[in-house]
Amino acid sequence: MTNLLSYAIIIDMMKREYEIISHAETNFKVFVVNLLYRAPHIHKDFELGLVLDGNISILLPGQTLLLQPGDFWLINPFQSHEIKAEKPALLLAGLIRLFCSVLSRDRSSGIYILCSVCQC
């Protein structure tokens, strides 16, 4: 029963993320979240964050980072990670897409370039 209660609390907290910035014409999303747990996951963006209040552990394969207020993190695209806190921690977090694997063609020159600002 305790596990079900803990799960319900986590789901409720995940529903209370407050998105501040999300713009279709940019490659970033920034939000504030009061986080207790985020299951292991990956994404194709860089993840960066700042601990505003509380302490968190970021679990990476073979490594655990312990962060406190004022600490900043940056996680590479496709890097598996999990975030845990003993009690809810207030985080400013963001996802930023700096590069993609798509080549785009400059129509005027016919040259293919690596897209650094795209909506992949």
N, C-alpha and C positions, 0 to 999 in steps of 0.2 A: 504494500500500500504506500509506503514511503517513496518508492521509485515512481509510482504513478503521480503522486503529489509533486515531486520534484520535476517530473516531465511537464506537468500542467503549468507549473510556475515558469519554466523555461520558455514554453510556447507563448504564454502570456507576455513575457518580457520581450520576446522577439517581435511581437505584434506592436510594441510601443517604440519602435525605431522612428526617429523623426528625421526625415530627409530634408536637407537644407538646400542642396544644389543638385540639380540633375537637368542637363540641357542637351537636347538632341543634336545640336550643332557643335558640341565639344566632346572631348574624350575623357571626361572626368565626372565622377559622382562623389559627393561628399555628404556625410550624414553624422549625426550625433546619436549614440545609442547607449542605453543603460544595460550592459551586457553581463550575464552570468555564465553563459556557455554558448559556444558556436561549434557545431560538429565538424569533424575533419572535412575539408573541402579544398577545391582548387578553382581558379578562374584565369582567364587569359589576360588579365590586367595586373599591373603593379598594385599592391595594396600598401597603403601607408596609414599610419595612425599616430595619435597622441593620447596618452593616458591623462585624463583631466582629474579624475578622482578614483580612488581605490587601487587595487593591485591586480595584475593579470599574469597568467602564464600563457605563452604562445608555444605550442608544441609543434616542432618540426621533426622530420625524420632524423633521429639520432641526436637531437638537441632540444633543450627547453630554455626559453628566454623568460626571465622574471622581470616584469616591468612595474614601475610605480609612477605616481603623478609626475608629469614633466618628461617622462621617457617617450621616445619616438621610435617607431618601427617602420621598416620597409621590407616587403616580401615580394620576391620575383614572380613573374607570371608562371603559371603551372606548377608552383611550389606548393605541395600539400601542407596544410597547417590547420591547427585547431586552437581555439582560445577558451581558457577557463578562468574563472574567478571564484574565490571563496564566498564573496558577497558581491552584489551588483557593482560593477565598475562603470564609470562614465567615460566614454571614449569618443574622440573625434576621429573618424576614419574616412578613408577615401579609396576609390578605385580609379586608376589613371591608365589609359591606354596610350603608350608612347610610340609603339611600333606594331606592325602587323606583318604577316607573312605574304601579303598580297603585293604583287607588282602592279603599278599603274602606268599607263602610257601617256606621256606628254604628247598631245595631238599635234602641236606645232613642230616639234623636232622628231617625233617618232621614237624617242628614247624611252625605255622602260626604267622606272625608278622605284625604289623601295618606299612604300607609302609610310610616312611618319604621322600623318594626321588623317585618319579614316574612320569609317563606321563599320569595320569588320566585325 
